[in-house]
Amino acid sequence: MKIFFKLGWFFKKERKRYLVGVTFLALTSIVNLVPPRILGLMADQLELGHISWQEYGMLILAIILAALLLYGFRYFWRRQIWGGSAELELQLRAKLFAHFMEMDRTFYQRHRTGDLMAHATNDISAVQEVAGEGVLTLVDSLIMSVSTMVAMIVFVDWRLTVVALIPLPFLAWGAWKLGDQLHDAFDQSQAAFSRLNNKTQESVSGIKVLKTFGQGKEDTAAFQQMTAETININKRVFKWDSLFDPLGTLLIGLTYTITIIYGGLLVSNQVLSIGQLVSFIAYIGNMVWPMFAIGYLFNILERGSASYDRVEKLLDEQPAITDQHANPQLDAAAINGDLSFHIKSFAYPDEPQIPVLHGVDFTLKTGQTLGLVGKVGAGKTTIIQLLLREFDQYEGQITLNGHDIREIPLNVLLRAISYVPQDNYLFSTSIQKNIAFSKVNSAEDAVVAAAKKSDLHNDILQMPGGYNTLVGENGVSLSGGQKQRMSIARALLKQSQLLILDDALSAVDARTEQAILQSLRQERAGKTTMIATHRLTSVMKADLILVLKDGQIVERGTHEQLLAQQGWYADMWQRQELEEKVGE
């Protein structure tokens, strides 16, 4: 029952809706007492042998009227209670999704996509059941059982009622004992579903890799093993759940047995009439649902409780990157200025003893272009991650126009930056909508202009639907170079004061690269650009080039200055020129 207290905030908010629903549910249970009473009266009249057609017609009319009332009452309680459960589902899904949007990089490193999907779907559906089927089962079973027992005492006999309902406490005790086992079993079941969901998502997303390396059979075997493990865990749930129904059936049978034996004695001793015994047996029929409902209710509540605990655990996590120290007075105009890095040391949170950046110090004037080059793992992407505030735990300072970026509200900072990573994500919609994603209400002319600047326009015109061509999931119908250029077009459409290209031209040829860079120089005049790359031709016209090694700046200067230094940059330039000539 603890789940009802956990959801107290919702029931308090929707108390009017549930009060109306419970009222009509109570009326439904009360009206359900009418047919057994009428059956008893009919039996007594038939036994006496002097029931008239008028009396018979009135009793039939009373049953029809009760049926019509039940129809109306059930409509209203269903509308209110099911509507409440749908509202809870809406609020929880919105709350969880908003939480996902607030969380930072470390959160998504801890939680797999499949797990998060399971929380947002299966777990919330289980919680929704509590606010719908759970409330119905609890209230209906309580009201029906109490009202039926009252009817048994008032219309039949209190002694028969007490004796016949002796098995009820044993049912409650059994449900309480099984409930603890069910909670643990359901918690493990939901966790197993999350793992299976994650495995399915990874396999479908990586289907090309699986087929390319011929690992289809191995992955299928791994999936089948995980499915078998999930089924075995669910068998434990079914084992405990299946004990409820036999227990209820046994106790209900015992109740009928007691009623027939003891009630028969009362009738033979003329304490009860035949009609009263018939009514009592019909009332026991009304008690069947409350008895079985105990098991059904515990099933719903324990499943919902385990799922709600899992969802709450997610919601309790707080992002490491917040606006706690932000200055709300800062806007886009206030931070439009020079970019300065003064990083003494930085290490990733999961490996705090291993610094990945140290002594990174540079200033980029407004309108200048910065090039970041170096071997894989040198620290290029890490510098970009710090600027995007994916991590704040570093020793030093990064400023825009003199303002520490940790004091700039996140929505202001990120709105001022356009970022194009090497691995681009495209949505399964049209080309036009993918480009306009950064600026949803952009005119068609603006989208076309951005595509031209990224040297993508001619490719789009060759496609069957032009700008309305669907790209498929994550741009599956496009080449790597087309996806990169589409991401660049999306970034250019945003027209941010700072553009970051993180190895974003790796999948295009040299001619296309130069065309895009030339367009960028014209488009980005007066705006700051940062380019991290392995291809030195991408940064040869940058105002400042930094060569990184092991998280440190080992060389800096313009293209000409670095060639004159005869260091790593000059050596790599000669190698890449030679490779290009050999390729030609």
C-alpha positions in Angstrom: 0.0 0.0 0.0 3.0 2.3 0.3 2.7 3.1 -3.4 -0.5 5.1 -2.6 1.5 7.3 -0.2 4.3 7.7 -2.8 1.7 9.0 -5.3 0.1 11.2 -2.7 1.2 14.3 -4.5 -0.8 13.2 -7.5 -4.0 12.1 -5.7 -4.0 15.4 -3.8 -3.8 17.3 -7.0 -6.5 15.3 -8.7 -8.6 14.8 -5.5 -11.8 16.2 -7.1 -11.6 13.8 -10.0 -11.0 10.8 -7.8 -13.6 11.9 -5.3 -16.3 11.9 -8.0 -15.0 8.6 -9.4 -15.0 6.9 -6.0 -18.5 8.2 -5.2 -19.9 6.6 -8.4 -17.9 3.5 -7.7 -19.5 3.3 -4.2 -23.0 3.8 -5.7 -22.2 1.0 -8.1 -21.3 -1.4 -5.3 -24.5 -0.4 -3.3 -26.8 -1.0 -6.3 -25.1 -4.4 -6.8 -26.8 -5.4 -3.5 -30.2 -5.0 -5.0 -30.4 -8.1 -7.3 -29.5 -10.7 -4.5 -32.1 -9.1 -2.2 -34.8 -9.3 -5.0 -33.9 -13.0 -5.7 -34.4 -13.8 -2.0 -37.8 -12.1 -1.9 -38.8 -14.0 -5.1 -37.7 -17.3 -3.5 -39.8 -16.6 -0.4 -42.9 -15.6 -2.4 -42.5 -18.7 -4.6 -42.2 -20.9 -1.5 -45.4 -19.5 -0.1 -47.0 -19.9 -3.5 -49.0 -16.7 -3.7 -46.8 -14.3 -5.8 -49.0 -12.2 -8.1 -48.1 -11.2 -11.7 -48.1 -7.5 -10.5 -45.6 -8.3 -7.7 -43.5 -10.4 -10.1 -43.5 -7.5 -12.6 -42.5 -5.0 -10.0 -39.5 -7.2 -8.9 -38.4 -7.6 -12.5 -38.7 -3.8 -13.1 -36.6 -3.3 -10.0 -33.8 -5.5 -11.5 -34.0 -3.6 -14.8 -33.8 -0.3 -13.0 -30.8 -1.5 -11.0 -29.1 -2.6 -14.3 -29.7 0.9 -15.8 -28.3 2.6 -12.8 -25.2 0.3 -12.8 -24.7 1.2 -16.5 -24.7 5.0 -15.7 -22.7 4.7 -12.6 -20.0 2.6 -14.2 -19.7 5.1 -17.1 -19.0 7.9 -14.7 -16.5 6.2 -12.5 -14.6 4.8 -15.4 -14.4 8.2 -17.0 -13.0 9.8 -13.8 -10.7 7.0 -12.6 -9.3 6.0 -16.0 -9.0 9.6 -16.9 -6.9 10.1 -13.7 -4.6 7.3 -14.6 -4.1 8.7 -18.1 -3.2 12.1 -16.5 -0.7 10.5 -14.2 1.0 8.8 -17.2 1.1 12.1 -19.0 2.6 13.9 -16.1 5.2 11.2 -15.3 6.3 10.9 -19.0 6.6 14.7 -19.3 8.5 14.9 -16.0 10.9 12.1 -16.9 11.5 13.4 -20.5 12.2 16.9 -19.1 14.6 15.4 -16.7 16.4 13.6 -19.5 16.7 17.0 -21.3 18.3 18.5 -18.2 20.8 15.8 -17.5 24.4 16.1 -18.6 27.0 13.8 -20.3 27.9 11.8 -17.2 24.3 10.8 -16.7 24.2 9.2 -20.2 27.5 7.5 -19.5 26.0 5.8 -16.5 22.7 4.8 -18.1 22.2 2.9 -21.3 19.6 4.0 -23.9 17.6 0.8 -23.5 17.4 1.3 -19.8 16.1 4.8 -20.1 13.6 3.7 -22.7 12.3 1.0 -20.4 11.9 3.5 -17.6 10.0 5.9 -19.8 7.7 3.2 -21.2 7.3 -0.1 -19.2 7.9 1.4 -15.7 5.5 4.3 -16.2 2.8 2.1 -17.6 3.1 0.0 -14.4 2.7 3.1 -12.2 -0.2 4.2 -14.3 -1.9 0.9 -13.5 -1.9 1.9 -9.8 -3.8 5.1 -10.4 -6.3 3.3 -12.6 -6.8 -0.4 -12.0 -5.2 -0.2 -8.6 -7.6 2.5 -7.3 -10.6 0.7 -8.8 -9.6 -2.7 -7.3 -8.9 -1.2 -3.8 -12.0 0.9 -3.5 -14.4 -1.4 -5.3 -13.3 -4.5 -3.3 -13.5 -2.6 0.0 -16.9 -1.0 -0.6 -18.3 -4.2 -2.1 -17.1 -6.4 0.7 -18.2 -4.0 3.5 -21.6 -3.3 1.9 -22.2 -7.0 1.2 -21.3 -7.9 4.8 -23.7 -5.2 6.1 -26.4 -6.6 3.8 -25.7 -10.1 5.0 -26.1 -9.0 8.6 -29.2 -6.8 8.0 -31.1 -8.9 5.5 -30.1 -12.4 6.6 -28.4 -13.2 9.9 -25.4 -11.9 11.8 -24.4 -15.4 13.1 -24.2 -16.9 9.7 -22.2 -13.9 8.4 -19.6 -14.2 11.2 -19.1 -17.9 10.7 -19.1 -17.9 6.9 -16.4 -15.1 6.7 -14.0 -16.8 9.1 -11.6 -17.6 6.2 -11.2 -14.0 5.2 -8.4 -13.1 7.7 -6.3 -16.0 6.4 -6.6 -14.6 2.8 -5.4 -11.2 4.1 -2.5 -12.8 5.9 -1.5 -14.8 2.8 -1.7 -11.7 0.6 0.6 -9.8 3.0 3.2 -12.5 3.0 3.2 -13.0 -0.8 3.3 -9.2 -1.4 6.9 -8.8 0.0 8.1 -11.6 -2.3 6.3 -10.0 -5.3 7.9 -6.6 -4.8 11.4 -8.1 -5.0 10.5 -10.3 -7.9 8.9 -7.5 -9.9 11.9 -5.2 -9.3 14.2 -7.9 -10.7 11.8 -8.5 -13.6 11.7 -4.8 -14.6 15.5 -4.6 -14.4 15.7 -7.7 -16.7 13.3 -6.1 -19.1 15.6 -3.0 -19.2 18.6 -5.1 -20.1 16.7 -6.9 -22.8 15.4 -3.6 -24.2 18.9 -2.2 -24.3 20.2 -5.3 -26.1 17.5 -5.0 -28.7 18.1 -1.3 -29.2 21.9 -1.9 -29.6 21.5 -4.8 -32.0 19.0 -3.0 -34.3 21.1 0.2 -34.3 24.3 -1.7 -35.0 22.8 -4.1 -37.6 25.1 -2.9 -40.3 28.2 -3.7 -38.2 26.8 -7.0 -37.2 26.3 -8.1 -40.8 29.5 -6.6 -42.0 31.5 -8.7 -39.5 29.3 -11.7 -39.9 28.3 -11.7 -36.2 24.6 -12.2 -36.8 24.5 -15.8 -35.4 26.6 -14.9 -32.4 24.4 -11.8 -31.6 21.3 -13.9 -32.0 22.6 -16.5 -29.6 23.5 -13.7 -27.1 20.0 -12.3 -27.4 18.4 -15.7 -26.9 20.5 -16.3 -23.8 19.4 -12.9 -22.4 15.8 -13.7 -23.3 16.0 -17.0 -21.5 17.5 -15.2 -18.4 14.6 -12.7 -18.5 12.1 -15.5 -18.8 13.6 -17.3 -15.8 13.4 -14.1 -13.7 9.8 -13.6 -14.8 9.0 -17.2 -13.8 9.8 -16.2 -10.2 7.2 -13.5 -10.6 4.7 -15.9 -12.0 5.4 -18.4 -9.2 4.5 -15.9 -6.4 1.7 -14.4 -8.4 0.1 -17.7 -9.2 -0.2 -18.5 -5.5 -2.9 -15.9 -5.0 -5.7 -17.4 -7.1 -5.5 -21.0 -5.6 -5.5 -19.4 -2.1 -8.6 -17.4 -3.0 -10.4 -20.3 -4.6 -9.7 -22.5 -1.6 -11.0 -20.0 0.9 -14.1 -19.1 -1.2 -14.9 -22.8 -1.4 -14.5 -23.1 2.3 -16.9 -20.1 2.7 -19.5 -21.8 0.5 -19.1 -25.1 2.5 -19.6 -23.3 5.8 -22.7 -21.5 4.4 -24.4 -24.6 3.1 -23.8 -26.6 6.3 -24.5 -23.9 8.9 -27.1 -22.1 6.8 -28.9 -25.4 6.2 -29.1 -26.0 9.9 -30.5 -22.5 10.5 -33.2 -23.1 7.8 -34.1 -26.6 9.3 -34.4 -24.9 12.7 -36.6 -22.3 11.1 -34.2 -19.5 12.1 -33.8 -18.5 8.4 -36.1 -18.8 5.4 -35.2 -20.4 2.1 -35.2 -16.9 0.5 -32.7 -15.6 3.0 -30.4 -18.5 2.4 -30.7 -17.9 -1.4 -29.9 -14.2 -0.8 -26.9 -15.1 1.4 -25.5 -17.5 -1.2 -25.9 -14.7 -3.9 -24.2 -12.3 -1.5 -21.2 -14.7 -1.3 -21.1 -14.5 -5.1 -20.5 -10.7 -4.6 -17.7 -11.5 -2.2 -15.8 -13.6 -4.7 -14.5 -10.5 -6.5 -13.2 -8.8 -3.4 -11.4 -12.0 -2.3 -9.7 -12.5 -5.7 -9.2 -8.7 -5.9 -6.7 -8.9 -3.0 -4.3 -11.0 -5.1 -4.9 -8.9 -8.2 -4.4 -5.7 -6.2 -1.1 -6.8 -4.6 0.1 -7.7 -8.1 -0.7 -4.2 -9.4 0.6 -2.4 -6.3 3.9 -4.3 -6.0 4.6 -4.0 -9.7 3.8 -0.2 -9.6 5.8 0.3 -6.4 8.9 -1.4 -7.9 8.6 0.6 -11.1 8.0 3.9 -9.3 11.1 3.3 -7.2 13.1 2.9 -10.4 11.7 6.0 -11.9 12.2 8.0 -8.7 15.8 6.9 -8.5 16.3 8.4 -12.0 14.5 11.6 -11.1 16.6 12.0 -7.9 19.8 12.2 -9.9 21.0 15.8 -10.3 23.0 17.1 -13.2 26.6 18.0 -12.5 26.3 21.0 -14.8 23.8 23.6 -13.5 23.1 27.3 -13.5 23.6 27.5 -9.8 26.3 30.2 -10.1 24.9 31.8 -13.3 24.3 35.5 -13.7 20.8 35.9 -15.1 21.8 39.4 -16.3 24.1 38.0 -19.0 22.7 37.7 -22.5 24.0 37.0 -26.0 25.2 40.6 -26.4 27.1 40.6 -23.1 29.1 37.5 -24.0 29.9 38.5 -27.6 33.7 39.0 -27.4 37.1 37.3 -27.1 37.3 33.7 -26.0 40.1 32.9 -23.5 41.2 29.5 -22.1 43.3 29.3 -19.0 43.1 25.7 -17.9 45.7 24.6 -15.4 44.4 21.0 -15.1 41.4 18.9 -16.0 40.7 15.2 -15.5 37.5 13.3 -16.4 35.2 12.6 -13.3 35.5 8.8 -13.7 39.4 9.0 -13.7 40.2 12.0 -11.5 43.8 10.8 -11.0 44.6 11.0 -14.7 44.8 14.7 -16.0 43.9 14.9 -19.7 44.6 18.7 -20.1 47.2 20.8 -18.3 48.6 24.2 -19.1 46.2 25.0 -21.9 46.3 28.8 -22.3 45.2 30.8 -25.3 43.0 33.8 -26.4 41.0 34.0 -29.6 39.9 37.4 -30.7 36.4 38.0 -32.0 36.1 37.1 -35.6 39.2 34.9 -35.6 39.5 31.2 -36.5 41.3 28.7 -34.3 42.7 25.4 -35.5 43.2 22.5 -33.1 45.5 19.7 -34.4 47.3 16.8 -33.0 47.2 13.0 -32.7 44.1 11.1 -31.6 43.7 11.6 -27.8 45.8 14.7 -27.7 43.0 16.7 -26.1 41.3 18.5 -29.0 37.8 17.3 -28.3 38.2 17.7 -24.6 38.9 21.5 -25.1 35.6 21.6 -27.1 33.7 19.7 -24.4 34.8 22.2 -21.7 33.7 25.1 -23.9 30.3 23.4 -24.3 30.2 22.9 -20.5 29.9 19.2 -20.6 32.3 19.3 -17.7 32.8 22.1 -15.1 35.2 20.4 -12.7 38.5 21.9 -13.9 41.2 24.0 -12.4 41.3 27.3 -14.2 38.9 29.5 -16.2 37.3 29.8 -19.6 35.9 33.2 -20.4 33.8 34.8 -23.1 34.1 38.6 -23.3 35.6 38.4 -19.8 32.8 36.4 -18.3 33.5 32.9 -16.8 31.4 30.5 -18.9 30.2 28.9 -15.6 28.5 32.2 -14.8 26.7 32.3 -18.2 23.2 30.7 -18.1 23.4 27.5 -20.1 20.6 28.4 -22.5 22.4 31.7 -23.3 25.8 30.0 -23.8 24.6 27.1 -25.9 22.4 29.4 -28.0 25.6 31.3 -28.9 27.4 28.2 -30.1 26.9 26.0 -33.2 28.5 22.6 -32.9 29.2 20.1 -35.6 30.7 16.8 -34.2 32.4 14.1 -36.4 29.5 11.7 -35.6 26.4 13.6 -36.7 22.9 12.7 -35.7 20.1 13.2 -38.2 16.4 12.7 -37.5 14.2 10.4 -39.5 12.4 13.2 -41.3 13.0 15.3 -44.5 16.2 17.0 -45.5 14.5 20.4 -45.1 13.4 19.7 -41.5 16.9 18.3 -40.6 18.6 21.5 -41.8 15.9 23.7 -40.2 16.2 21.9 -36.9 18.5 24.6 -35.4 16.0 27.3 -36.5 12.6 25.6 -36.9 10.7 28.6 -38.4 13.3 29.3 -41.1 12.1 30.2 -44.6 12.8 27.8 -47.4 15.2 30.3 -49.0 17.3 30.4 -45.8 17.5 26.5 -45.7 18.6 26.4 -49.4 21.2 29.1 -48.8 22.7 27.1 -45.8 22.8 24.0 -48.0 24.7 25.9 -50.7 27.2 27.2 -48.2 27.9 23.6 -47.1 28.2 22.4 -50.8 25.2 20.2 -50.4 22.6 21.9 -52.6 23.5 20.1 -55.8 23.4 16.7 -54.1 19.9 17.5 -52.8 18.6 18.4 -56.2 19.7 15.0 -57.5 17.5 13.2 -54.9 14.0 12.0 -55.8 12.1 14.4 -53.4 14.7 17.2 -53.3 14.5 18.9 -50.0 11.5 16.8 -49.0 13.5 13.6 -49.3 13.3 11.5 -46.2 16.8 10.7 -44.8 15.8 7.6 -42.8 16.8 6.8 -39.3 20.0 8.8 -38.5 20.4 9.6 -42.2 20.8 5.9 -43.2 20.1 6.9 -46.9 22.9 9.4 -47.0 26.7 9.0 -47.4 29.0 10.0 -44.6 30.0 13.2 -46.4 26.4 14.2 -47.1 25.6 13.7 -43.4 28.5 15.9 -42.4 27.6 18.6 -44.9 23.9 18.5 -43.7 25.1 19.0 -40.1 27.3 22.0 -41.2 24.3 23.5 -43.1 22.2 23.1 -39.9 24.9 24.9 -37.9 25.3 27.7 -40.4 21.5 28.3 -40.4 21.7 29.0 -36.7 24.2 31.9 -37.4 25.7 31.7 -33.9 28.6 33.9 -32.8 30.8 30.8 -32.3 31.0 27.9 -34.7 32.8 24.7 -33.7 33.7 22.0 -36.2 35.1 18.9 -34.5 36.7 16.8 -37.3 33.5 17.7 -39.2 35.1 17.5 -42.7 36.7 14.1 -42.4 34.3 12.4 -44.8 34.5 14.8 -47.6 37.1 15.0 -50.4 39.7 17.8 -50.7 37.8 19.8 -53.3 34.6 19.8 -51.3 36.5 20.6 -48.2 38.1 23.7 -49.8 34.7 24.8 -51.2 33.1 24.6 -47.7 36.0 26.4 -46.0 35.9 29.2 -48.6 32.2 29.6 -48.0 32.8 29.6 -44.2 35.4 32.3 -44.4 32.9 34.5 -46.3 29.9 33.6 -44.1 31.8 33.8 -40.8 33.5 37.2 -41.3 33.4 38.9 -38.0 32.4 35.7 -36.1 34.6 33.3 -34.2 35.3 29.8 -35.5 37.0 26.8 -34.0 38.1 23.8 -36.1 39.5 20.6 -34.6 40.9 18.3 -37.3 43.5 15.8 -38.5 43.6 17.2 -42.0 45.9 20.3 -41.8 44.5 21.9 -45.0 41.4 22.6 -42.9 43.2 25.0 -40.7 46.0 26.4 -42.9 44.3 29.8 -43.1 43.3 29.9 -39.4 44.5 33.0 -37.4 45.8 30.7 -34.6 46.8 27.0 -34.8 47.4 25.0 -31.6 49.3 21.7 -31.8 48.3 19.4 -28.9 50.2 16.5 -27.4 49.2 14.6 -24.3 46.8 17.4 -23.3 49.4 20.2 -23.6 50.0 22.9 -26.3 53.4 22.0 -27.8 53.3 24.3 -30.8 51.3 27.5 -31.6 51.2 30.0 -34.4 49.9 30.6 -37.9 50.4 28.0 -40.7 53.6 29.8 -41.9 55.0 30.2 -38.4 54.5 26.5 -37.6 56.1 25.4 -40.9 59.1 27.6 -40.0 59.4 25.9 -36.5 60.1 22.5 -38.2 58.2 20.6 -35.6 55.4 18.1 -35.5 53.1 20.4 -37.6 55.7 20.9 -40.4 56.5 17.1 -40.5 52.7 16.2 -40.7 52.2 18.8 -43.4 54.9 17.3 -45.6 53.4 13.8 -45.0 49.9 14.8 -45.9 51.1 16.7 -49.0 53.0 13.6 -50.1 49.9 11.4 -49.5 47.8 13.8 -51.6 50.3 13.7 -54.5 50.5 9.9 -54.3 46.7 9.7 -54.3 46.5 11.9 -57.4 
